[in-house]
Amino acid sequence: MDLDQLHTFLEIVRLKSFSKAAQTCFRTQPAISAQVRQIEQELNAALFERLGTKIALTAAGRIFADYAEQILELRRRAQNAINELERIPRGELVIAANEATCIYVLPRVFSEYKKQFPNVQILIDRSYGARVVDAVVESQADFGITPLPVKDKRLQAAKIHSDEINVIVPVGHPLAAKSRVTAQDLIGHPLLLPKAGSVRAALNAWLEPVEEGITISMELDSTEMIKRFSMAGLGAGFVARTFCREEVMAGKMAAIPLGPDPMERQIALIYRKDKALSKAALGFIEVTLTHAGSEPARVPPKAAGLIEKSAAKRS
């Protein structure tokens, strides 16, 4: 049985007439009689007694009427809840990102988003490297924050932040006075390298010409550990400039660009192309494009068009 059949049945109960119910349901009397017969066949019970020109509910009919009312009431509540969700979005969004990105790139995003969508809960899935992409592809996260390029064609990627990888050392370190540090300059100095990921791959390629002369002191999977250990004199580390800005401004460490060319990286917001975007999700895209990083970024026209197009589809 379907909801339309329940509505027809309850109209007959309310009006105590098949012919009157046919008028309010905009159907012929034979059509609504057929609907009732289908329900009775499915329940294997008669729902109405015909008493001359009048009808009355059987015992089974009275029981079924109560449940039919409850089912349609639940339907009304569900529809009202969904309508309310569109008016005042609620629920949760799962964001896959590494800890450093959450700390140094996304605080303003989360702050602004909570101002606009106070009833939506943000859950952070602390993931690294390819795991961020996998989490979004497998729908374990609604959004991911990951370095470009993103090659999976199932994903939409929008650049939200640009950064540069620097060498970090204590202020009194011999490398601290340099304007740029080349791979050759690092020979003889212990190095603190990220354990894996796109930055490690780029550093491996950059260090390859001098790999016989370098010393890897430690491989670490945390930006905070690289910074702390570098400040403790355990080696020259490599982190994004945004991630060490506070320590440099406080005079706790020096951050020097790599040479001869800077090592830049771009971070993107990713999400599945085929996934329906709720009002809360569309809001997160817009807020992230606007507020990610230390400076507000202008929403790219193409991305703005995407938001408008997606919103139009849902309206």
C-alpha atoms as a printed R data frame, in Angstrom:
    type eleno elety resid chain resno       x      y       z
1   ATOM     1    CA   MET     A     1   0.000  0.000   0.000
2   ATOM     2    CA   ASP     A     2   1.122  3.581  -0.521
3   ATOM     3    CA   LEU     A     3   0.470  6.930   1.158
4   ATOM     4    CA   ASP     A     4  -2.109  7.918  -1.450
5   ATOM     5    CA   GLN     A     5  -4.179  4.845  -0.609
6   ATOM     6    CA   LEU     A     6  -4.012  5.733   3.090
7   ATOM     7    CA   HIS     A     7  -5.204  9.255   2.328
8   ATOM     8    CA   THR     A     8  -8.114  7.915   0.283
9   ATOM     9    CA   PHE     A     9  -9.080  5.470   3.026
10  ATOM    10    CA   LEU     A    10  -9.082  8.199   5.684
11  ATOM    11    CA   GLU     A    11 -11.177 10.496   3.479
12  ATOM    12    CA   ILE     A    12 -13.799  7.754   3.236
13  ATOM    13    CA   VAL     A    13 -13.679  7.373   7.016
14  ATOM    14    CA   ARG     A    14 -13.983 11.139   7.538
15  ATOM    15    CA   LEU     A    15 -16.872 11.631   5.100
16  ATOM    16    CA   LYS     A    16 -18.514  8.231   5.677
17  ATOM    17    CA   SER     A    17 -19.091  8.035   1.940
18  ATOM    18    CA   PHE     A    18 -17.242  6.594  -1.046
19  ATOM    19    CA   SER     A    19 -18.881  9.043  -3.459
20  ATOM    20    CA   LYS     A    20 -18.012 12.127  -1.388
21  ATOM    21    CA   ALA     A    21 -14.449 10.883  -0.899
22  ATOM    22    CA   ALA     A    22 -14.145 10.407  -4.653
23  ATOM    23    CA   GLN     A    23 -14.953 14.104  -5.109
24  ATOM    24    CA   THR     A    24 -12.429 15.360  -2.541
25  ATOM    25    CA   CYS     A    25  -9.726 13.018  -3.914
26  ATOM    26    CA   PHE     A    26 -10.522 14.014  -7.529
27  ATOM    27    CA   ARG     A    27 -11.075 10.403  -8.567
28  ATOM    28    CA   THR     A    28 -13.979  8.285  -9.727
29  ATOM    29    CA   GLN     A    29 -15.840  6.174  -7.206
30  ATOM    30    CA   PRO     A    30 -14.697  2.910  -8.881
31  ATOM    31    CA   ALA     A    31 -11.086  4.126  -8.595
32  ATOM    32    CA   ILE     A    32 -11.233  4.707  -4.835
33  ATOM    33    CA   SER     A    33 -13.166  1.452  -4.350
34  ATOM    34    CA   ALA     A    34 -10.289 -0.304  -6.117
35  ATOM    35    CA   GLN     A    35  -7.794  1.368  -3.766
36  ATOM    36    CA   VAL     A    36  -9.695  0.131  -0.722
37  ATOM    37    CA   ARG     A    37  -9.887 -3.410  -2.176
38  ATOM    38    CA   GLN     A    38  -6.084 -3.363  -2.640
39  ATOM    39    CA   ILE     A    39  -5.571 -2.412   1.009
40  ATOM    40    CA   GLU     A    40  -8.037 -5.081   2.168
41  ATOM    41    CA   GLN     A    41  -6.309 -7.737   0.045
42  ATOM    42    CA   GLU     A    42  -2.939 -6.775   1.492
43  ATOM    43    CA   LEU     A    43  -4.270 -6.824   5.067
44  ATOM    44    CA   ASN     A    44  -6.448 -9.884   4.412
45  ATOM    45    CA   ALA     A    45  -9.279 -8.166   6.259
46  ATOM    46    CA   ALA     A    46 -12.423 -6.191   5.424
47  ATOM    47    CA   LEU     A    47 -12.249 -2.535   6.475
48  ATOM    48    CA   PHE     A    48 -15.852 -1.405   5.861
49  ATOM    49    CA   GLU     A    49 -19.302 -2.806   6.434
50  ATOM    50    CA   ARG     A    50 -21.990 -1.760   3.964
51  ATOM    51    CA   LEU     A    51 -25.271 -1.109   5.776
52  ATOM    52    CA   GLY     A    52 -27.699 -0.283   3.005
53  ATOM    53    CA   THR     A    53 -26.673  3.140   1.717
54  ATOM    54    CA   LYS     A    54 -24.389  3.716   4.701
55  ATOM    55    CA   ILE     A    55 -20.920  2.408   5.588
56  ATOM    56    CA   ALA     A    56 -19.196  1.735   8.887
57  ATOM    57    CA   LEU     A    57 -15.734  0.631   9.913
58  ATOM    58    CA   THR     A    58 -15.170 -2.946  10.897
59  ATOM    59    CA   ALA     A    59 -13.045 -3.752  13.968
60  ATOM    60    CA   ALA     A    60 -10.056 -4.183  11.636
61  ATOM    61    CA   GLY     A    61 -10.975 -0.907   9.947
62  ATOM    62    CA   ARG     A    62 -10.940  0.986  13.237
63  ATOM    63    CA   ILE     A    63  -7.499 -0.402  14.132
64  ATOM    64    CA   PHE     A    64  -6.151  0.367  10.669
65  ATOM    65    CA   ALA     A    65  -7.573  3.913  10.745
66  ATOM    66    CA   ASP     A    66  -5.538  4.701  13.870
67  ATOM    67    CA   TYR     A    67  -2.328  3.482  12.267
68  ATOM    68    CA   ALA     A    68  -3.095  5.224   8.969
69  ATOM    69    CA   GLU     A    69  -3.490  8.519  10.852
70  ATOM    70    CA   GLN     A    70  -0.159  7.967  12.597
71  ATOM    71    CA   ILE     A    71   1.611  7.155   9.332
72  ATOM    72    CA   LEU     A    72   0.322 10.280   7.592
73  ATOM    73    CA   GLU     A    73   1.117 12.369  10.655
74  ATOM    74    CA   LEU     A    74   4.698 11.078  10.567
75  ATOM    75    CA   ARG     A    75   4.823 11.980   6.902
76  ATOM    76    CA   ARG     A    76   3.664 15.526   7.711
77  ATOM    77    CA   ARG     A    77   6.277 15.810  10.471
78  ATOM    78    CA   ALA     A    78   9.008 14.569   8.154
79  ATOM    79    CA   GLN     A    79   8.033 17.109   5.511
80  ATOM    80    CA   ASN     A    80   7.906 19.910   8.079
81  ATOM    81    CA   ALA     A    81  11.323 18.906   9.436
82  ATOM    82    CA   ILE     A    82  12.820 18.964   5.940
83  ATOM    83    CA   ASN     A    83  11.228 22.316   5.196
84  ATOM    84    CA   GLU     A    84  12.602 23.638   8.482
85  ATOM    85    CA   LEU     A    85  16.022 22.234   7.561
86  ATOM    86    CA   GLU     A    86  16.019 24.334   4.398
87  ATOM    87    CA   ARG     A    87  14.973 27.419   6.364
88  ATOM    88    CA   ILE     A    88  17.279 26.850   9.344
89  ATOM    89    CA   PRO     A    89  19.913 24.238   8.350
90  ATOM    90    CA   ARG     A    90  20.888 21.786  11.061
91  ATOM    91    CA   GLY     A    91  22.600 18.425  11.280
92  ATOM    92    CA   GLU     A    92  26.328 17.867  10.841
93  ATOM    93    CA   LEU     A    93  29.155 18.193   8.323
94  ATOM    94    CA   VAL     A    94  32.240 15.975   8.438
95  ATOM    95    CA   ILE     A    95  35.460 17.675   7.287
96  ATOM    96    CA   ALA     A    96  38.571 15.577   6.555
97  ATOM    97    CA   ALA     A    97  41.790 17.562   7.050
98  ATOM    98    CA   ASN     A    98  45.115 17.332   8.826
99  ATOM    99    CA   GLU     A    99  45.615 19.010  12.181
100 ATOM   100    CA   ALA     A   100  47.892 21.820  10.940
101 ATOM   101    CA   THR     A   101  45.415 22.852   8.241
102 ATOM   102    CA   CYS     A   102  42.612 22.990  10.810
103 ATOM   103    CA   ILE     A   103  44.755 25.099  13.152
104 ATOM   104    CA   TYR     A   104  46.291 27.552  10.674
105 ATOM   105    CA   VAL     A   105  44.041 27.696   7.586
106 ATOM   106    CA   LEU     A   106  40.494 26.990   8.767
107 ATOM   107    CA   PRO     A   107  39.823 28.834  12.070
108 ATOM   108    CA   ARG     A   108  38.142 31.782  10.356
109 ATOM   109    CA   VAL     A   109  36.169 29.388   8.184
110 ATOM   110    CA   PHE     A   110  34.796 27.543  11.200
111 ATOM   111    CA   SER     A   111  34.134 30.779  13.095
112 ATOM   112    CA   GLU     A   112  32.244 32.443  10.236
113 ATOM   113    CA   TYR     A   113  30.360 29.269   9.403
114 ATOM   114    CA   LYS     A   114  29.117 28.844  12.978
115 ATOM   115    CA   LYS     A   115  27.893 32.447  12.940
116 ATOM   116    CA   GLN     A   116  25.835 31.780   9.817
117 ATOM   117    CA   PHE     A   117  24.813 28.185  10.592
118 ATOM   118    CA   PRO     A   118  24.744 27.852  14.403
119 ATOM   119    CA   ASN     A   119  22.645 24.670  14.336
120 ATOM   120    CA   VAL     A   120  25.033 22.709  12.108
121 ATOM   121    CA   GLN     A   121  27.675 20.693  13.949
122 ATOM   122    CA   ILE     A   122  31.150 20.464  12.375
123 ATOM   123    CA   LEU     A   123  32.978 17.181  12.918
124 ATOM   124    CA   ILE     A   124  36.694 16.962  12.097
125 ATOM   125    CA   ASP     A   125  38.109 13.744  10.648
126 ATOM   126    CA   ARG     A   126  41.862 14.115  11.289
127 ATOM   127    CA   SER     A   127  43.279 12.592   8.113
128 ATOM   128    CA   TYR     A   128  46.537 12.932   6.205
129 ATOM   129    CA   GLY     A   129  47.519 12.875   2.542
130 ATOM   130    CA   ALA     A   130  45.662 10.394   0.366
131 ATOM   131    CA   ARG     A   131  43.424  9.447   3.280
132 ATOM   132    CA   VAL     A   132  41.635 12.808   2.954
133 ATOM   133    CA   VAL     A   133  40.774 12.026  -0.670
134 ATOM   134    CA   ASP     A   134  39.689  8.489   0.225
135 ATOM   135    CA   ALA     A   135  37.424  9.753   3.011
136 ATOM   136    CA   VAL     A   136  35.554 12.030   0.591
137 ATOM   137    CA   VAL     A   137  35.399  9.464  -2.234
138 ATOM   138    CA   GLU     A   138  34.024  6.858   0.170
139 ATOM   139    CA   SER     A   139  31.489  9.399   1.552
140 ATOM   140    CA   GLN     A   140  32.960  9.106   5.043
141 ATOM   141    CA   ALA     A   141  33.453 12.891   4.944
142 ATOM   142    CA   ASP     A   142  31.373 15.594   3.267
143 ATOM   143    CA   PHE     A   143  34.423 17.732   2.457
144 ATOM   144    CA   GLY     A   144  38.180 17.388   2.458
145 ATOM   145    CA   ILE     A   145  41.038 19.886   2.569
146 ATOM   146    CA   THR     A   146  44.062 18.619   0.643
147 ATOM   147    CA   PRO     A   147  46.965 19.850  -1.521
148 ATOM   148    CA   LEU     A   148  46.513 20.147  -5.270
149 ATOM   149    CA   PRO     A   149  46.555 18.457  -7.710
150 ATOM   150    CA   VAL     A   150  43.603 16.158  -7.065
151 ATOM   151    CA   LYS     A   151  43.416 13.610  -9.873
152 ATOM   152    CA   ASP     A   152  40.267 11.681  -8.975
153 ATOM   153    CA   LYS     A   153  37.648 12.675 -11.556
154 ATOM   154    CA   ARG     A   154  34.816 11.961  -9.120
155 ATOM   155    CA   LEU     A   155  35.832 14.987  -7.070
156 ATOM   156    CA   GLN     A   156  35.318 18.717  -7.473
157 ATOM   157    CA   ALA     A   157  38.346 20.704  -6.263
158 ATOM   158    CA   ALA     A   158  38.343 24.452  -5.535
159 ATOM   159    CA   LYS     A   159  41.596 26.159  -4.541
160 ATOM   160    CA   ILE     A   160  41.245 27.936  -1.202
161 ATOM   161    CA   HIS     A   161  44.789 28.738  -0.064
162 ATOM   162    CA   SER     A   162  48.339 29.163  -1.400
163 ATOM   163    CA   ASP     A   163  51.442 28.737   0.698
164 ATOM   164    CA   GLU     A   164  55.210 28.274   0.496
165 ATOM   165    CA   ILE     A   165  57.390 25.636   2.125
166 ATOM   166    CA   ASN     A   166  60.206 27.132   4.215
167 ATOM   167    CA   VAL     A   167  63.199 25.806   6.103
168 ATOM   168    CA   ILE     A   168  62.800 26.488   9.819
169 ATOM   169    CA   VAL     A   169  65.706 26.767  12.272
170 ATOM   170    CA   PRO     A   170  66.390 28.419  15.642
171 ATOM   171    CA   VAL     A   171  67.186 32.140  15.372
172 ATOM   172    CA   GLY     A   172  70.906 31.648  16.058
173 ATOM   173    CA   HIS     A   173  71.326 28.865  13.498
174 ATOM   174    CA   PRO     A   174  73.911 29.379  10.689
175 ATOM   175    CA   LEU     A   175  71.138 29.128   8.063
176 ATOM   176    CA   ALA     A   176  68.974 31.777   9.737
177 ATOM   177    CA   ALA     A   177  70.822 34.687   8.118
178 ATOM   178    CA   LYS     A   178  70.310 33.429   4.541
179 ATOM   179    CA   SER     A   179  67.736 34.958   2.229
180 ATOM   180    CA   ARG     A   180  67.251 31.574   0.540
181 ATOM   181    CA   VAL     A   181  68.416 28.061   1.355
182 ATOM   182    CA   THR     A   182  69.468 25.699  -1.422
183 ATOM   183    CA   ALA     A   183  69.722 21.943  -1.115
184 ATOM   184    CA   GLN     A   184  73.524 22.314  -1.179
185 ATOM   185    CA   ASP     A   185  73.342 24.570   1.909
186 ATOM   186    CA   LEU     A   186  71.833 21.725   3.938
187 ATOM   187    CA   ILE     A   187  74.794 19.377   3.619
188 ATOM   188    CA   GLY     A   188  76.134 18.760   7.103
189 ATOM   189    CA   HIS     A   189  72.952 19.867   8.871
190 ATOM   190    CA   PRO     A   190  70.546 17.293  10.417
191 ATOM   191    CA   LEU     A   191  67.105 17.480   8.819
192 ATOM   192    CA   LEU     A   192  63.601 16.990  10.192
193 ATOM   193    CA   LEU     A   193  61.396 15.779   7.345
194 ATOM   194    CA   PRO     A   194  57.668 15.093   7.129
195 ATOM   195    CA   LYS     A   195  57.091 11.358   7.160
196 ATOM   196    CA   ALA     A   196  54.902 11.215   4.036
197 ATOM   197    CA   GLY     A   197  52.621 13.250   1.800
198 ATOM   198    CA   SER     A   198  52.928 15.678  -1.073
199 ATOM   199    CA   VAL     A   199  55.413 17.971   0.725
200 ATOM   200    CA   ARG     A   200  57.717 15.024   1.440
201 ATOM   201    CA   ALA     A   201  57.544 13.987  -2.220
202 ATOM   202    CA   ALA     A   202  58.450 17.522  -3.326
203 ATOM   203    CA   LEU     A   203  61.326 17.683  -0.798
204 ATOM   204    CA   ASN     A   204  62.664 14.313  -1.963
205 ATOM   205    CA   ALA     A   205  62.862 15.629  -5.519
206 ATOM   206    CA   TRP     A   206  64.469 18.898  -4.356
207 ATOM   207    CA   LEU     A   207  67.074 17.099  -2.212
208 ATOM   208    CA   GLU     A   208  67.857 14.391  -4.767
209 ATOM   209    CA   PRO     A   209  70.974 16.121  -6.229
210 ATOM   210    CA   VAL     A   210  72.606 16.129  -2.755
211 ATOM   211    CA   GLU     A   211  71.015 13.029  -1.220
212 ATOM   212    CA   GLU     A   212  74.413 11.428  -0.592
213 ATOM   213    CA   GLY     A   213  75.481 14.374   1.569
214 ATOM   214    CA   ILE     A   214  72.401 15.012   3.692
215 ATOM   215    CA   THR     A   215  71.538 13.607   7.103
216 ATOM   216    CA   ILE     A   216  67.911 12.877   7.977
217 ATOM   217    CA   SER     A   217  67.706 13.217  11.753
218 ATOM   218    CA   MET     A   218  64.010 12.384  12.120
219 ATOM   219    CA   GLU     A   219  60.893 11.727  10.048
220 ATOM   220    CA   LEU     A   220  57.785 13.124  11.729
221 ATOM   221    CA   ASP     A   221  54.069 13.038  10.933
222 ATOM   222    CA   SER     A   222  53.180 16.218  12.831
223 ATOM   223    CA   THR     A   223  53.857 19.836  11.885
224 ATOM   224    CA   GLU     A   224  53.831 20.782  15.555
225 ATOM   225    CA   MET     A   225  56.522 18.210  16.336
226 ATOM   226    CA   ILE     A   226  58.691 19.451  13.466
227 ATOM   227    CA   LYS     A   227  58.444 23.005  14.827
228 ATOM   228    CA   ARG     A   228  59.094 22.035  18.447
229 ATOM   229    CA   PHE     A   229  62.019 19.766  17.621
230 ATOM   230    CA   SER     A   230  63.544 22.351  15.305
231 ATOM   231    CA   MET     A   231  63.342 25.039  17.997
232 ATOM   232    CA   ALA     A   232  65.000 22.537  20.363
233 ATOM   233    CA   GLY     A   233  67.982 22.339  17.998
234 ATOM   234    CA   LEU     A   234  67.352 18.819  16.704
235 ATOM   235    CA   GLY     A   235  67.550 19.837  13.058
236 ATOM   236    CA   ALA     A   236  66.337 22.045  10.217
237 ATOM   237    CA   GLY     A   237  62.663 21.411   9.563
238 ATOM   238    CA   PHE     A   238  60.343 22.059   6.639
239 ATOM   239    CA   VAL     A   239  56.851 23.505   7.083
240 ATOM   240    CA   ALA     A   240  54.451 25.816   5.275
241 ATOM   241    CA   ARG     A   241  55.126 29.471   6.066
242 ATOM   242    CA   THR     A   242  51.564 29.973   7.321
243 ATOM   243    CA   PHE     A   243  52.113 27.228   9.895
244 ATOM   244    CA   CYS     A   244  55.104 28.940  11.544
245 ATOM   245    CA   ARG     A   245  54.141 32.613  11.229
246 ATOM   246    CA   GLU     A   246  53.440 33.100  14.948
247 ATOM   247    CA   GLU     A   247  56.790 31.632  16.037
248 ATOM   248    CA   VAL     A   248  58.694 33.734  13.488
249 ATOM   249    CA   MET     A   249  56.910 36.925  14.584
250 ATOM   250    CA   ALA     A   250  57.661 36.049  18.225
251 ATOM   251    CA   GLY     A   251  61.364 35.647  17.397
252 ATOM   252    CA   LYS     A   252  61.390 31.966  18.334
253 ATOM   253    CA   MET     A   253  62.558 30.709  14.952
254 ATOM   254    CA   ALA     A   254  63.638 31.776  11.485
255 ATOM   255    CA   ALA     A   255  61.799 30.650   8.338
256 ATOM   256    CA   ILE     A   256  63.803 30.829   5.109
257 ATOM   257    CA   PRO     A   257  62.443 30.236   1.579
258 ATOM   258    CA   LEU     A   258  63.899 27.419  -0.484
259 ATOM   259    CA   GLY     A   259  66.080 28.185  -3.484
260 ATOM   260    CA   PRO     A   260  66.828 28.697  -6.205
261 ATOM   261    CA   ASP     A   261  63.028 28.657  -6.795
262 ATOM   262    CA   PRO     A   262  60.338 28.789  -4.114
263 ATOM   263    CA   MET     A   263  58.472 25.584  -3.291
264 ATOM   264    CA   GLU     A   264  54.834 26.556  -3.442
265 ATOM   265    CA   ARG     A   265  51.785 24.498  -2.651
266 ATOM   266    CA   GLN     A   266  48.089 25.061  -3.143
267 ATOM   267    CA   ILE     A   267  45.343 23.698  -0.914
268 ATOM   268    CA   ALA     A   268  41.881 22.843  -2.182
269 ATOM   269    CA   LEU     A   269  38.435 22.119  -0.824
270 ATOM   270    CA   ILE     A   270  37.221 18.836  -2.329
271 ATOM   271    CA   TYR     A   271  33.825 17.129  -2.459
272 ATOM   272    CA   ARG     A   272  32.067 14.580  -4.637
273 ATOM   273    CA   LYS     A   273  30.640 15.905  -7.898
274 ATOM   274    CA   ASP     A   274  27.672 13.530  -7.789
275 ATOM   275    CA   LYS     A   275  26.603 14.303  -4.224
276 ATOM   276    CA   ALA     A   276  23.515 16.431  -3.638
277 ATOM   277    CA   LEU     A   277  24.495 19.571  -1.748
278 ATOM   278    CA   SER     A   278  22.285 20.722   1.098
279 ATOM   279    CA   LYS     A   279  21.912 24.364   2.041
280 ATOM   280    CA   ALA     A   280  24.361 23.725   4.902
281 ATOM   281    CA   ALA     A   281  26.909 22.198   2.504
282 ATOM   282    CA   LEU     A   282  26.559 25.022  -0.025
283 ATOM   283    CA   GLY     A   283  27.088 27.469   2.824
284 ATOM   284    CA   PHE     A   284  30.293 25.710   3.835
285 ATOM   285    CA   ILE     A   285  31.657 25.962   0.287
286 ATOM   286    CA   GLU     A   286  30.928 29.679   0.140
287 ATOM   287    CA   VAL     A   287  32.366 30.418   3.598
288 ATOM   288    CA   THR     A   288  35.509 28.372   2.895
289 ATOM   289    CA   LEU     A   289  36.174 30.076  -0.424
290 ATOM   290    CA   THR     A   290  35.783 33.440   1.263
291 ATOM   291    CA   HIS     A   291  37.621 32.971   4.567
292 ATOM   292    CA   ALA     A   292  40.231 30.191   4.238
293 ATOM   293    CA   GLY     A   293  43.780 31.230   5.125
294 ATOM   294    CA   SER     A   294  45.066 34.326   6.842
295 ATOM   295    CA   GLU     A   295  43.493 36.778   4.408
296 ATOM   296    CA   PRO     A   296  39.925 36.685   3.055
297 ATOM   297    CA   ALA     A   297  39.912 35.316  -0.469
298 ATOM   298    CA   ARG     A   298  37.571 36.505  -3.176
299 ATOM   299    CA   VAL     A   299  35.114 33.858  -4.322
300 ATOM   300    CA   PRO     A   300  36.163 32.869  -7.862
301 ATOM   301    CA   PRO     A   301  33.412 33.616 -10.436
302 ATOM   302    CA   LYS     A   302  33.309 29.971 -11.533
303 ATOM   303    CA   ALA     A   303  32.883 28.762  -7.965
304 ATOM   304    CA   ALA     A   304  30.249 31.405  -7.256
305 ATOM   305    CA   GLY     A   305  28.378 30.213 -10.337
306 ATOM   306    CA   LEU     A   306  28.557 26.659  -9.048
307 ATOM   307    CA   ILE     A   307  27.002 27.702  -5.744
308 ATOM   308    CA   GLU     A   308  24.203 29.597  -7.472
309 ATOM   309    CA   LYS     A   309  23.567 26.746  -9.915
310 ATOM   310    CA   SER     A   310  23.416 24.145  -7.142
311 ATOM   311    CA   ALA     A   311  21.149 26.357  -5.057
312 ATOM   312    CA   ALA     A   312  18.833 26.882  -8.043
313 ATOM   313    CA   LYS     A   313  18.518 23.111  -8.556
314 ATOM   314    CA   ARG     A   314  17.355 22.673  -4.952
315 ATOM   315    CA   SER     A   315  14.855 25.546  -5.004
